[in-house]
């Protein structure tokens, strides 16, 4: 473990120079077989970036805190996360945003970039103080709620365009929900649940794309789950619209045939049909899907114990995302490791203007195999549909801005 010791020793030296990565980040990512040391395979990667994370503060610290959420992110190899605005107060004005920024400044162990709300209180009626908060937010979103009024969305897009900001859209047509809470598919009907039709997502995307054509705004679609959405975005890109999108590990690795009567399988949008999953994987492979996020959305154990019907929507993912995707996409040859890094680091940074830094990196032990155990999470949230899944790839070290944000306890003990 000489390599790791050199990194830690350098941190202890009093120097104005930041910690430098051990490999030139401009070089191609090496094969794991090229990084063998003491019988273990290490991959030194650029810091991962997740542009869709719920840190729950201010307002919901019983679910998660900035400190716990960013510690979980660092453990997952992330050096940058973008915090969604469904908070209390909603960051829709300078005063409200300042409350969130103060918590980030005090408690974050990695870089946190907040979103500003599109509308006041995310109510979809009056626009937020967009000009006032634009310099301090990464983009604008009403995530958690779709903007139902096309005129409100049009005006928000015009304002965002003038400010040079991306509109990040939670696409959901409330008129099509009809009380649903899981995908309207075979499992839903066989078990007597209420379903959410895919059109509630793709219909909203279709409407927004018309507004993008009209306004020319930079537009990004959150947590894509439906095959129709993938095709709409593919066509929009071919047309030359400034459009990107994201999906999440649970939409790539699960379909509704795998559902269980447990709140840890409930999120919004829901896990859909195998054909949707296949379309998303194809979208990842052909570049239609630009990035993979976690949509880390922690809730308390009690809240998530109420089954599919009664539990709130949302699961955690910061500590499991890279190992899951490496194990179930890279190792089977579905995507390459360099492509996964594009999806989890390079593309999010490029789209949202987040600089890549030489002193942000993470060290993964790709030879480590283990089962996902929520009891071991640093996040307050423990709800994941991947509990018990065997994965390869354990984060041993994360360095953010030249400071150690996470050091695996097992690794630390072996190097003392």
ZAMI-357095 format. One record per atom (N, C-alpha, C): x, y, z; residue in one letter. Coordinates in steps of 0.05 Angstrom, whole numbers, plus 5000, padded with zeros to 4 digits. Last residue first. Layout:
<lummis>
east north up type
X Y Z A
...
</lummis>
This chain:
<lummis>
east north up type
4968 5036 5180 X
4978 5049 5204 X
5002 5033 5216 X
4946 5009 5139 X
4969 5027 5133 X
4980 5041 5157 X
4903 4981 5156 X
4925 4966 5145 X
4950 4982 5139 X
4869 5022 5172 X
4881 5004 5192 X
4905 4989 5182 X
4856 5044 5122 X
4870 5060 5142 X
4884 5042 5162 X
4826 5002 5100 X
4852 5011 5088 X
4869 5026 5107 X
4783 5002 5135 X
4799 4978 5132 X
4827 4985 5120 X
4761 5054 5127 X
4773 5046 5153 X
4791 5022 5151 X
4776 5094 5071 X
4765 5068 5080 X
4777 5059 5106 X
4769 5161 5075 X
4789 5140 5075 X
4776 5115 5087 X
4747 5220 5045 X
4740 5194 5055 X
4764 5176 5053 X
4772 5268 5036 X
4744 5269 5044 X
4734 5242 5054 X
4832 5298 5042 X
4820 5271 5043 X
4792 5274 5053 X
4843 5351 4996 X
4838 5342 5024 X
4824 5315 5023 X
4845 5370 4945 X
4870 5365 4959 X
4867 5355 4988 X
4793 5372 4929 X
4808 5397 4932 X
4833 5393 4949 X
4784 5310 4955 X
4769 5333 4944 X
4785 5358 4950 X
4793 5242 4950 X
4807 5267 4956 X
4792 5289 4941 X
4779 5180 4976 X
4769 5202 4959 X
4782 5227 4969 X
4793 5111 4977 X
4802 5138 4983 X
4788 5157 4965 X
4768 5063 4965 X
4788 5063 4987 X
4795 5091 4996 X
4709 5035 4944 X
4724 5060 4946 X
4742 5059 4970 X
4708 4974 4911 X
4704 4988 4937 X
4721 5013 4937 X
4686 4926 4870 X
4694 4954 4870 X
4687 4968 4896 X
4629 4886 4857 X
4659 4889 4857 X
4665 4918 4856 X
4574 4858 4894 X
4586 4878 4876 X
4616 4875 4878 X
4513 4826 4906 X
4542 4824 4906 X
4554 4843 4885 X
4457 4851 4942 X
4470 4846 4916 X
4500 4845 4920 X
4437 4866 4992 X
4445 4838 4988 X
4457 4832 4961 X
4399 4918 4966 X
4408 4904 4990 X
4414 4875 4985 X
4377 4946 4925 X
4401 4930 4919 X
4413 4917 4944 X
4338 4981 4937 X
4329 4955 4926 X
4352 4936 4921 X
4346 5015 4999 X
4356 5009 4972 X
4345 4983 4962 X
4347 5056 5053 X
4329 5042 5035 X
4340 5039 5007 X
4373 5086 5090 X
4382 5058 5087 X
4366 5043 5066 X
4396 5151 5106 X
4377 5134 5091 X
4389 5106 5087 X
4442 5173 5127 X
4420 5166 5145 X
4400 5148 5132 X
4502 5146 5099 X
4478 5161 5096 X
4458 5154 5118 X
4537 5105 5108 X
4542 5130 5122 X
4517 5148 5120 X
4517 5036 5113 X
4517 5062 5099 X
4524 5085 5118 X
4511 4987 5137 X
4538 4998 5136 X
4539 5026 5123 X
4460 4971 5129 X
4467 4978 5156 X
4495 4991 5158 X
4458 4956 5075 X
4450 4983 5082 X
4457 4991 5111 X
4505 4923 5041 X
4492 4921 5067 X
4484 4949 5076 X
4523 4886 4986 X
4513 4912 4995 X
4497 4908 5021 X
4579 4843 4991 X
4550 4846 4988 X
4541 4873 5000 X
4640 4844 4952 X
4625 4844 4977 X
4595 4847 4971 X
4706 4846 4929 X
4679 4837 4925 X
4665 4835 4952 X
4759 4883 4901 X
4743 4877 4926 X
4715 4869 4919 X
4784 4898 4855 X
4784 4870 4862 X
4768 4863 4887 X
4783 4952 4852 X
4765 4937 4835 X
4764 4907 4840 X
4786 5000 4893 X
4796 4973 4893 X
4777 4956 4877 X
4793 5067 4873 X
4775 5044 4877 X
4792 5018 4875 X
4802 5132 4892 X
4817 5107 4887 X
4798 5083 4893 X
4791 5196 4862 X
4782 5174 4880 X
4797 5148 4872 X
4801 5267 4862 X
4804 5240 4851 X
4795 5220 4872 X
4822 5331 4853 X
4797 5315 4859 X
4801 5288 4847 X
4864 5360 4835 X
4865 5351 4862 X
4839 5339 4872 X
4851 5376 4784 X
4872 5356 4787 X
4873 5344 4815 X
4782 5383 4768 X
4805 5392 4783 X
4825 5369 4786 X
4735 5407 4722 X
4750 5384 4731 X
4776 5394 4745 X
4681 5453 4736 X
4709 5447 4728 X
4719 5420 4738 X
4619 5450 4709 X
4633 5444 4734 X
4662 5437 4727 X
4579 5460 4671 X
4601 5479 4674 X
4616 5475 4700 X
4543 5421 4660 X
4536 5441 4680 X
4559 5460 4687 X
4568 5389 4620 X
4541 5400 4616 X
4535 5423 4634 X
4617 5374 4644 X
4616 5390 4619 X
4589 5404 4616 X
4601 5344 4688 X
4616 5369 4692 X
4615 5387 4667 X
4573 5301 4664 X
4559 5320 4682 X
4574 5346 4686 X
4617 5280 4632 X
4593 5292 4620 X
4578 5310 4639 X
4655 5261 4672 X
4662 5281 4651 X
4637 5294 4640 X
4626 5227 4710 X
4644 5249 4717 X
4646 5270 4695 X
4593 5187 4692 X
4592 5193 4720 X
4610 5216 4728 X
4602 5180 4637 X
4575 5183 4647 X
4573 5193 4675 X
4658 5175 4635 X
4644 5196 4620 X
4617 5202 4632 X
4662 5128 4664 X
4673 5153 4676 X
4662 5177 4661 X
4639 5092 4628 X
4626 5096 4654 X
4636 5122 4667 X
4677 5095 4587 X
4650 5105 4582 X
4635 5110 4609 X
4722 5070 4613 X
4723 5098 4605 X
4695 5110 4599 X
4698 5017 4620 X
4704 5034 4643 X
4707 5063 4635 X
4645 5005 4571 X
4673 5004 4580 X
4676 5021 4605 X
4585 4966 4575 X
4599 4991 4570 X
4628 4988 4580 X
4580 4910 4575 X
4559 4927 4563 X
4569 4955 4557 X
4615 4874 4599 X
4622 4885 4572 X
4600 4902 4559 X
4608 4857 4650 X
4596 4840 4629 X
4602 4851 4601 X
4636 4900 4676 X
4647 4873 4676 X
4634 4855 4655 X
4600 4945 4667 X
4627 4944 4657 X
4638 4915 4655 X
4549 4931 4690 X
4551 4942 4663 X
4579 4939 4651 X
4555 4908 4739 X
4534 4898 4722 X
4533 4910 4694 X
4601 4932 4765 X
4596 4903 4766 X
4577 4893 4744 X
4595 4986 4755 X
4620 4973 4747 X
4614 4943 4745 X
4545 4995 4778 X
4549 4999 4749 X
4574 4986 4739 X
4556 4983 4833 X
4535 4969 4817 X
4539 4971 4787 X
4599 5018 4846 X
4602 4989 4847 X
4581 4974 4831 X
4572 5070 4836 X
4595 5060 4820 X
4599 5030 4822 X
4527 5067 4875 X
4524 5072 4847 X
4548 5061 4830 X
4529 5064 4930 X
4527 5038 4915 X
4529 5042 4885 X
4527 5111 4957 X
4548 5092 4965 X
4549 5066 4948 X
4483 5138 4935 X
4510 5149 4932 X
4532 5129 4938 X
4430 5121 4941 X
4447 5109 4920 X
4476 5118 4919 X
4363 5111 4967 X
4390 5122 4969 X
4408 5108 4948 X
4297 5129 4942 X
4317 5109 4953 X
4344 5123 4954 X
4228 5146 4939 X
4256 5154 4941 X
4273 5132 4953 X
4164 5162 4962 X
4181 5155 4940 X
4209 5164 4944 X
4138 5135 5024 X
4145 5157 5006 X
4164 5147 4984 X
4093 5079 5030 X
4119 5091 5034 X
4123 5116 5016 X
4044 5055 5017 X
4045 5075 5038 X
4071 5089 5042 X
4049 5018 4975 X
4028 5038 4975 X
4033 5061 4994 X
4094 4986 4988 X
4093 5001 4963 X
4072 5023 4963 X
4109 4995 5059 X
4102 4981 5035 X
4102 4998 5010 X
4128 5024 5102 X
4099 5023 5098 X
4091 5009 5072 X
4179 5037 5115 X
4170 5010 5124 X
4140 5006 5117 X
4197 5087 5105 X
4200 5068 5083 X
4191 5040 5091 X
4189 5112 5154 X
4174 5121 5131 X
4174 5100 5109 X
4226 5085 5187 X
4198 5082 5192 X
4181 5090 5168 X
4275 5102 5165 X
4267 5074 5164 X
4238 5070 5168 X
4268 5163 5127 X
4272 5148 5152 X
4264 5119 5148 X
4299 5174 5063 X
4277 5176 5082 X
4284 5160 5107 X
4339 5202 5010 X
4336 5187 5035 X
4310 5194 5050 X
4355 5198 4950 X
4332 5210 4963 X
4325 5196 4989 X
4394 5205 4896 X
4396 5198 4924 X
4375 5213 4939 X
4399 5202 4841 X
4374 5211 4852 X
4372 5202 4881 X
4447 5188 4816 X
4436 5169 4836 X
4407 5176 4843 X
4460 5187 4745 X
4459 5200 4771 X
4448 5180 4791 X
4494 5186 4685 X
4480 5170 4705 X
4483 5183 4732 X
4486 5220 4621 X
4498 5216 4648 X
4481 5198 4665 X
4462 5218 4571 X
4487 5232 4575 X
4501 5226 4601 X
4432 5177 4525 X
4433 5183 4554 X
4461 5194 4560 X
4453 5173 4474 X
4428 5188 4478 X
4426 5196 4508 X
4497 5140 4467 X
4501 5168 4474 X
4476 5185 4477 X
4491 5086 4461 X
4493 5102 4436 X
4496 5132 4442 X
4490 5066 4514 X
4510 5057 4495 X
4514 5075 4471 X
4446 5091 4536 X
4472 5094 4548 X
4494 5087 4528 X
4407 5070 4502 X
4412 5098 4503 X
4438 5106 4515 X
4408 5017 4517 X
4416 5024 4489 X
4422 5054 4488 X
4389 5023 4568 X
4416 5012 4564 X
4426 5019 4536 X
4337 5041 4556 X
4356 5058 4570 X
4385 5049 4567 X
4315 4997 4531 X
4318 5022 4516 X
4338 5041 4529 X
4315 4960 4573 X
4331 4955 4549 X
4336 4980 4533 X
4277 4986 4607 X
4305 4981 4616 X
4323 4977 4592 X
4232 4981 4574 X
4243 5008 4581 X
4272 5006 4590 X
4226 4926 4573 X
4231 4940 4548 X
4242 4968 4552 X
4214 4915 4626 X
4240 4907 4615 X
4247 4921 4589 X
4181 4973 4655 X
4182 4947 4642 X
4210 4941 4632 X
4205 5011 4712 X
4186 5005 4691 X
4191 4977 4679 X
4205 5042 4774 X
4218 5022 4758 X
4198 5011 4738 X
4176 5110 4772 X
4179 5082 4782 X
4196 5065 4764 X
4210 5174 4780 X
4191 5156 4768 X
4196 5127 4777 X
4206 5153 4847 X
4192 5168 4826 X
4212 5180 4806 X
4202 5089 4881 X
4215 5115 4875 X
4200 5128 4852 X
4205 5032 4917 X
4187 5053 4909 X
4203 5079 4906 X
4231 4990 4941 X
4227 4989 4912 X
4210 5011 4901 X
4227 4997 4994 X
4253 5002 4982 X
4253 4999 4952 X
4177 4980 5011 X
4181 5008 5005 X
4208 5014 4992 X
4154 4920 4983 X
4173 4933 5002 X
4178 4961 4993 X
4142 4871 4952 X
4123 4887 4968 X
4138 4900 4990 X
4185 4879 4894 X
4176 4865 4918 X
4157 4883 4934 X
4201 4873 4824 X
4190 4887 4847 X
4183 4868 4870 X
4219 4851 4778 X
4235 4847 4802 X
4224 4860 4827 X
4187 4868 4738 X
4185 4840 4745 X
4201 4833 4770 X
4203 4920 4728 X
4181 4915 4747 X
4175 4886 4753 X
4275 4919 4731 X
4250 4924 4717 X
4228 4915 4736 X
4343 4945 4740 X
4318 4932 4750 X
4295 4937 4730 X
4385 4972 4718 X
4390 4945 4729 X
4365 4931 4739 X
4369 5022 4701 X
4386 5006 4684 X
4389 4977 4693 X
4342 5044 4743 X
4327 5041 4717 X
4343 5024 4697 X
4380 5045 4783 X
4357 5028 4786 X
4341 5024 4761 X
4419 5083 4765 X
4425 5055 4765 X
4400 5037 4767 X
4386 5132 4722 X
4397 5124 4747 X
4402 5094 4747 X
4396 5184 4672 X
4381 5162 4684 X
4396 5153 4709 X
4390 5247 4638 X
4403 5229 4657 X
4384 5205 4662 X
4402 5289 4580 X
4385 5274 4599 X
4402 5256 4617 X
4398 5349 4539 X
4412 5326 4551 X
4393 5312 4571 X
4395 5393 4484 X
4381 5375 4503 X
4399 5354 4513 X
4388 5435 4441 X
4407 5435 4463 X
4395 5419 4487 X
4373 5405 4378 X
4365 5419 4402 X
4386 5415 4424 X
4384 5376 4332 X
4402 5397 4339 X
4394 5414 4363 X
4358 5332 4317 X
4347 5357 4306 X
4366 5380 4312 X
4383 5295 4348 X
4387 5293 4319 X
4378 5319 4305 X
4360 5309 4396 X
4388 5313 4392 X
4395 5313 4362 X
4307 5293 4388 X
4313 5321 4393 X
4343 5327 4389 X
4313 5238 4382 X
4304 5254 4359 X
4311 5283 4363 X
4329 5225 4434 X
4346 5218 4412 X
4339 5235 4387 X
4284 5242 4462 X
4309 5256 4466 X
4329 5250 4443 X
4246 5205 4444 X
4242 5233 4441 X
4268 5249 4443 X
4270 5157 4462 X
4267 5162 4434 X
4262 5191 4428 X
4267 5163 4518 X
4293 5159 4505 X
4291 5166 4475 X
4211 5165 4524 X
4228 5188 4530 X
4255 5186 4517 X
4197 5113 4512 X
4188 5134 4494 X
4204 5160 4499 X
4219 5084 4554 X
4231 5081 4528 X
4222 5103 4509 X
4229 5118 4617 X
4212 5106 4597 X
4225 5105 4569 X
4261 5145 4653 X
4254 5118 4659 X
4240 5103 4637 X
4306 5196 4672 X
4291 5184 4650 X
4286 5154 4657 X
4321 5240 4712 X
4314 5212 4717 X
4296 5199 4696 X
4309 5302 4677 X
4316 5286 4701 X
4308 5257 4698 X
4335 5333 4621 X
4313 5318 4632 X
4323 5300 4655 X
4352 5400 4605 X
4362 5374 4615 X
4339 5359 4628 X
4368 5451 4560 X
4347 5436 4574 X
4358 5408 4581 X
4377 5517 4542 X
4391 5492 4548 X
4374 5476 4567 X
4328 5548 4499 X
4341 5544 4525 X
4357 5518 4525 X
4299 5563 4455 X
4328 5558 4452 X
4343 5554 4477 X
4244 5571 4452 X
4260 5589 4468 X
4290 5586 4464 X
4221 5533 4416 X
4212 5560 4416 X
4232 5579 4429 X
4245 5485 4429 X
4247 5495 4402 X
4240 5525 4400 X
4228 5483 4482 X
4256 5486 4477 X
4260 5496 4448 X
4174 5473 4474 X
4182 5499 4486 X
4212 5504 4482 X
4177 5422 4454 X
4165 5443 4438 X
4173 5470 4448 X
4197 5397 4499 X
4214 5399 4475 X
4203 5419 4456 X
4154 5398 4534 X
4177 5415 4540 X
4195 5418 4515 X
4119 5359 4511 X
4111 5387 4514 X
4135 5405 4517 X
4152 5314 4517 X
4144 5322 4490 X
4135 5352 4491 X
4155 5310 4573 X
4179 5315 4557 X
4172 5326 4530 X
4102 5297 4584 X
4113 5323 4594 X
4138 5330 4579 X
4099 5247 4560 X
4082 5269 4551 X
4092 5296 4559 X
4135 5217 4589 X
4142 5225 4562 X
4124 5246 4550 X
4108 5214 4641 X
4135 5224 4637 X
4139 5235 4609 X
4057 5196 4631 X
4060 5218 4650 X
4088 5230 4649 X
4065 5152 4599 X
4059 5178 4586 X
4060 5201 4605 X
4069 5109 4633 X
4094 5121 4622 X
4089 5148 4609 X
4025 5111 4689 X
4031 5105 4661 X
4055 5120 4652 X
4025 5080 4750 X
4033 5105 4737 X
4040 5099 4708 X
3973 5042 4784 X
3996 5046 4767 X
4000 5074 4756 X
3959 5011 4845 X
3952 5033 4826 X
3976 5041 4810 X
3955 4939 4854 X
3965 4966 4860 X
3954 4986 4840 X
3945 4883 4850 X
3924 4902 4858 X
3933 4929 4866 X
3981 4849 4828 X
3981 4852 4857 X
3962 4874 4867 X
3975 4850 4773 X
3974 4824 4787 X
3971 4827 4817 X
3984 4904 4761 X
3957 4893 4758 X
3954 4866 4773 X
4039 4909 4774 X
4018 4927 4786 X
3991 4914 4785 X
4062 4872 4741 X
4064 4869 4770 X
4042 4885 4783 X
4051 4894 4689 X
4041 4868 4697 X
4041 4864 4727 X
4042 4965 4700 X
4050 4942 4685 X
4039 4916 4697 X
4052 5023 4716 X
4027 5010 4707 X
4033 4987 4688 X
4097 5029 4770 X
4092 5028 4741 X
4066 5012 4735 X
4067 5058 4829 X
4087 5041 4816 X
4080 5040 4786 X
4028 5095 4841 X
4053 5097 4856 X
4074 5076 4847 X
3969 5135 4824 X
3988 5113 4820 X
4014 5117 4836 X
3931 5175 4823 X
3936 5161 4848 X
3956 5138 4846 X
3934 5195 4771 X
3910 5180 4780 X
3915 5163 4805 X
3970 5217 4732 X
3979 5201 4755 X
3957 5183 4766 X
3956 5253 4693 X
3958 5225 4686 X
3966 5206 4709 X
3961 5303 4713 X
3934 5294 4705 X
3933 5265 4698 X
4015 5313 4721 X
3999 5304 4744 X
3971 5294 4736 X
4067 5294 4685 X
4040 5305 4681 X
4022 5295 4703 X
4133 5307 4693 X
4111 5291 4704 X
4085 5306 4700 X
4199 5316 4696 X
4177 5314 4676 X
4155 5295 4685 X
4239 5361 4721 X
4225 5337 4731 X
4199 5335 4714 X
4291 5391 4685 X
4262 5387 4688 X
4255 5360 4699 X
4329 5445 4687 X
4331 5417 4693 X
4303 5408 4702 X
4356 5493 4646 X
4331 5485 4659 X
4332 5454 4662 X
4419 5525 4654 X
4404 5502 4644 X
4378 5499 4660 X
4433 5595 4641 X
4430 5572 4658 X
4413 5550 4645 X
4437 5647 4621 X
4457 5627 4614 X
4457 5602 4631 X
4397 5683 4627 X
4417 5681 4649 X
4439 5661 4643 X
4365 5674 4584 X
4378 5701 4587 X
4400 5700 4607 X
4348 5622 4597 X
4364 5627 4572 X
4379 5654 4575 X
4316 5633 4641 X
4340 5617 4644 X
4359 5621 4620 X
4275 5662 4617 X
4291 5675 4637 X
4318 5660 4641 X
4254 5623 4583 X
4264 5649 4572 X
4283 5662 4592 X
4238 5584 4620 X
4259 5578 4600 X
4271 5604 4588 X
4197 5612 4646 X
4221 5603 4661 X
4244 5597 4642 X
4161 5617 4605 X
4173 5641 4616 X
4198 5634 4632 X
4148 5563 4597 X
4159 5579 4575 X
4173 5604 4586 X
4126 5549 4647 X
4151 5537 4638 X
4164 5553 4615 X
4080 5581 4645 X
4099 5585 4666 X
4126 5573 4658 X
4054 5557 4601 X
4062 5585 4600 X
4083 5592 4621 X
4044 5505 4618 X
4063 5509 4596 X
4072 5538 4595 X
4040 5482 4683 X
4030 5503 4665 X
4051 5509 4644 X
4068 5445 4714 X
4044 5436 4699 X
4035 5456 4678 X
4129 5423 4728 X
4116 5448 4723 X
4092 5443 4704 X
4133 5369 4774 X
4133 5378 4746 X
4119 5405 4744 X
4172 5361 4831 X
4146 5369 4820 X
4150 5378 4791 X
4222 5343 4838 X
4202 5333 4856 X
4174 5340 4847 X
4253 5404 4817 X
4253 5375 4820 X
4235 5365 4843 X
4252 5451 4788 X
4231 5446 4809 X
4230 5416 4815 X
4313 5485 4774 X
4296 5461 4773 X
4274 5463 4794 X
4372 5513 4745 X
4345 5517 4757 X
4328 5492 4753 X
4441 5510 4767 X
4420 5509 4746 X
4394 5514 4761 X
4475 5524 4808 X
4486 5510 4785 X
4467 5509 4761 X
4476 5590 4838 X
4464 5563 4834 X
4475 5551 4808 X
4493 5641 4843 X
4501 5622 4864 X
4489 5595 4861 X
4474 5675 4803 X
4503 5673 4807 X
4511 5651 4826 X
4415 5669 4810 X
4430 5656 4788 X
4460 5654 4793 X
4386 5698 4846 X
4400 5674 4856 X
4418 5661 4835 X
4365 5741 4818 X
4378 5746 4843 X
4395 5722 4852 X
4339 5719 4774 X
4362 5737 4770 X
4378 5740 4795 X
4297 5690 4800 X
4318 5676 4784 X
4343 5693 4780 X
4259 5683 4845 X
4276 5706 4840 X
4301 5697 4825 X
4210 5641 4810 X
4228 5648 4832 X
4244 5673 4826 X
4145 5653 4782 X
4174 5646 4780 X
4189 5655 4804 X
4084 5624 4805 X
4101 5648 4801 X
4130 5640 4800 X
4072 5565 4799 X
4055 5588 4792 X
4071 5612 4785 X
4097 5520 4820 X
4091 5520 4792 X
4074 5543 4783 X
4117 5515 4871 X
4088 5512 4868 X
4079 5513 4838 X
4167 5521 4893 X
4162 5499 4875 X
4132 5494 4870 X
4168 5570 4918 X
4159 5547 4934 X
4154 5522 4917 X
4167 5598 4855 X
4165 5603 4883 X
4153 5579 4898 X
4205 5559 4807 X
4182 5574 4815 X
4182 5578 4846 X
4256 5537 4802 X
4245 5551 4779 X
4222 5569 4788 X
4307 5541 4853 X
4280 5533 4844 X
4271 5549 4819 X
4375 5525 4842 X
4355 5544 4849 X
4328 5535 4838 X
4419 5475 4869 X
4400 5484 4848 X
4383 5507 4859 X
4486 5481 4896 X
4456 5480 4898 X
4442 5487 4873 X
4539 5439 4900 X
4529 5461 4884 X
4498 5460 4885 X
4591 5419 4941 X
4562 5418 4937 X
4553 5443 4922 X
4650 5382 4948 X
4637 5405 4935 X
4607 5400 4932 X
4653 5352 5014 X
4660 5353 4986 X
4646 5378 4974 X
4634 5359 5064 X
4661 5349 5062 X
4671 5347 5033 X
4593 5410 5093 X
4599 5393 5070 X
4629 5384 5070 X
4584 5446 5135 X
4583 5418 5140 X
4592 5400 5117 X
4587 5502 5124 X
4594 5492 5150 X
4599 5462 5150 X
4570 5508 5071 X
4596 5519 5079 X
4605 5507 5106 X
4519 5485 5076 X
4539 5473 5058 X
4567 5482 5067 X
4494 5522 5110 X
4497 5494 5118 X
4518 5480 5101 X
4496 5568 5077 X
4509 5568 5103 X
4514 5540 5113 X
4464 5553 5033 X
4493 5557 5029 X
4508 5557 5056 X
4413 5552 5058 X
4425 5527 5048 X
4455 5530 5044 X
4407 5606 5069 X
4405 5586 5091 X
4418 5560 5082 X
4410 5629 5019 X
4432 5634 5038 X
4431 5614 5061 X
4361 5617 4996 X
4385 5604 4986 X
4408 5607 5006 X
4329 5654 5023 X
4325 5625 5027 X
4350 5609 5018 X
4350 5703 5005 X
4349 5697 5034 X
4346 5667 5038 X
4343 5699 4949 X
4370 5701 4960 X
4370 5694 4990 X
4295 5648 4933 X
4303 5676 4937 X
4330 5676 4949 X
4286 5595 4931 X
4273 5610 4910 X
4279 5640 4912 X
4298 5542 4959 X
4317 5563 4951 X
4306 5578 4927 X
4247 5530 5007 X
4256 5525 4980 X
4275 5548 4972 X
4265 5524 5077 X
4252 5537 5055 X
4264 5529 5028 X
4260 5462 5054 X
4244 5481 5069 X
4262 5499 5085 X
4267 5434 4988 X
4275 5438 5015 X
4255 5456 5029 X
4281 5416 4932 X
4257 5411 4946 X
4263 5410 4976 X
4328 5425 4900 X
4316 5448 4915 X
4290 5442 4931 X
4387 5384 4902 X
4361 5391 4892 X
4346 5410 4911 X
4455 5395 4894 X
4434 5390 4913 X
4407 5401 4903 X
4506 5359 4863 X
4487 5382 4860 X
4462 5376 4876 X
4572 5342 4884 X
4543 5335 4881 X
4528 5361 4878 X
4638 5319 4876 X
4619 5341 4871 X
4590 5329 4870 X
4664 5273 4887 X
4676 5298 4897 X
4658 5322 4892 X
4649 5206 4900 X
4640 5231 4889 X
4655 5254 4903 X
4657 5156 4922 X
4676 5165 4902 X
4669 5192 4890 X
4626 5141 4964 X
4619 5130 4938 X
4637 5139 4916 X
4645 5172 5004 X
4650 5143 5006 X
4643 5129 4979 X
4625 5221 4988 X
4654 5216 4987 X
4660 5187 4989 X
4570 5210 4999 X
4579 5215 4972 X
4609 5211 4969 X
4571 5206 5055 X
4563 5183 5039 X
4572 5186 5010 X
4586 5258 5066 X
4603 5236 5074 X
4597 5211 5059 X
4541 5284 5047 X
4566 5288 5033 X
4587 5268 5041 X
4502 5266 5083 X
4499 5261 5055 X
4525 5264 5040 X
4521 5284 5133 X
4518 5255 5128 X
4516 5249 5098 X
4521 5341 5123 X
4545 5327 5131 X
4543 5297 5125 X
4468 5353 5109 X
4490 5358 5090 X
4515 5343 5097 X
4427 5297 5129 X
4439 5323 5134 X
4460 5328 5112 X
4362 5266 5126 X
4390 5267 5118 X
4401 5295 5126 X
4315 5264 5157 X
4319 5244 5135 X
4349 5243 5128 X
4319 5304 5193 X
4314 5277 5204 X
4317 5256 5183 X
4323 5349 5163 X
4348 5338 5173 X
4344 5311 5186 X
4292 5382 5129 X
4286 5354 5133 X
4310 5338 5143 X
4309 5437 5129 X
4280 5429 5130 X
4275 5401 5137 X
4363 5454 5084 X
4348 5456 5108 X
4320 5444 5105 X
4372 5383 5073 X
4375 5407 5090 X
4377 5432 5074 X
4369 5342 5035 X
4348 5345 5054 X
4351 5368 5074 X
4398 5326 4992 X
4412 5327 5018 X
4394 5334 5041 X
4391 5292 4935 X
4374 5305 4955 X
4389 5304 4982 X
4421 5299 4872 X
4423 5289 4899 X
4405 5306 4917 X
4445 5301 4814 X
4418 5297 4823 X
4418 5283 4851 X
4495 5300 4792 X
4480 5325 4790 X
4451 5322 4799 X
4555 5278 4815 X
4527 5270 4814 X
4510 5296 4814 X
4618 5259 4795 X
4600 5282 4798 X
4571 5272 4795 X
4681 5233 4818 X
4655 5229 4806 X
4638 5254 4812 X
4748 5250 4805 X
4726 5252 4824 X
4699 5250 4809 X
4781 5202 4763 X
4774 5230 4770 X
4750 5229 4789 X
4813 5144 4793 X
4794 5156 4775 X
4790 5186 4782 X
4853 5090 4795 X
4853 5118 4804 X
4836 5133 4784 X
4842 5026 4813 X
4837 5045 4792 X
4835 5073 4804 X
4875 4966 4832 X
4867 4993 4839 X
4862 5009 4813 X
4873 4902 4856 X
4872 4918 4831 X
4860 4945 4838 X
4919 4865 4896 X
4894 4880 4893 X
4895 4897 4868 X
4969 4843 4903 X
4947 4825 4898 X
4920 4838 4895 X
5002 4888 4907 X
4997 4871 4931 X
4973 4853 4927 X
4971 4914 4852 X
4990 4920 4873 X
4983 4903 4897 X
4955 4930 4785 X
4957 4909 4806 X
4978 4916 4826 X
4939 4959 4741 X
4941 4973 4767 X
4942 4952 4790 X
4929 4934 4695 X
4953 4950 4696 X
4958 4963 4723 X
4879 4912 4702 X
4902 4894 4703 X
4929 4909 4704 X
4845 4955 4692 X
4849 4946 4720 X
4874 4928 4722 X
4873 4999 4643 X
4859 4974 4650 X
4865 4966 4679 X
4872 5070 4653 X
4885 5044 4648 X
4866 5021 4654 X
4844 5121 4615 X
4841 5106 4640 X
4853 5078 4636 X
4891 5162 4580 X
4869 5143 4580 X
4868 5128 4606 X
4909 5225 4611 X
4916 5200 4599 X
4891 5181 4598 X
4894 5267 4641 X
4889 5269 4612 X
4896 5243 4598 X
4910 5258 4693 X
4882 5254 4687 X
4876 5256 4657 X
4967 5222 4708 X
4958 5245 4693 X
4929 5241 4684 X
4964 5194 4774 X
4965 5191 4745 X
4956 5216 4731 X
4960 5213 4824 X
4983 5196 4818 X
4985 5190 4789 X
4942 5283 4832 X
4936 5255 4827 X
4960 5239 4819 X
4968 5325 4883 X
4966 5318 4855 X
4958 5289 4852 X
4947 5369 4932 X
4954 5342 4926 X
4949 5337 4896 X
4970 5437 4920 X
4949 5417 4926 X
4960 5389 4921 X
5020 5475 4952 X
5013 5459 4929 X
4991 5440 4936 X
5035 5498 4998 X
5014 5512 4984 X
5005 5496 4960 X
5046 5455 5054 X
5053 5464 5027 X
5030 5478 5015 X
5063 5413 5101 X
5054 5440 5099 X
5064 5451 5072 X
5042 5346 5095 X
5063 5366 5092 X
5051 5394 5089 X
4999 5312 5095 X
5008 5322 5121 X
5030 5343 5119 X
4992 5297 5043 X
4972 5314 5055 X
4982 5326 5081 X
5034 5262 5035 X
5035 5288 5022 X
5015 5307 5034 X
5016 5218 5063 X
5040 5232 5073 X
5041 5260 5061 X
4974 5201 5030 X
4968 5211 5057 X
4992 5227 5068 X
5003 5187 4983 X
4981 5206 4982 X
4976 5219 5010 X
5037 5147 5004 X
5048 5171 4992 X
5028 5194 4991 X
5000 5108 5019 X
5015 5121 5039 X
5028 5147 5029 X
4982 5090 4969 X
4964 5104 4986 X
4979 5120 5008 X
5030 5065 4951 X
5017 5086 4935 X
4999 5103 4953 X
5041 5024 4987 X
5059 5047 4986 X
5045 5070 4972 X
5017 4976 5000 X
5000 5000 5000 X
5017 5025 5000 X
</lummis>
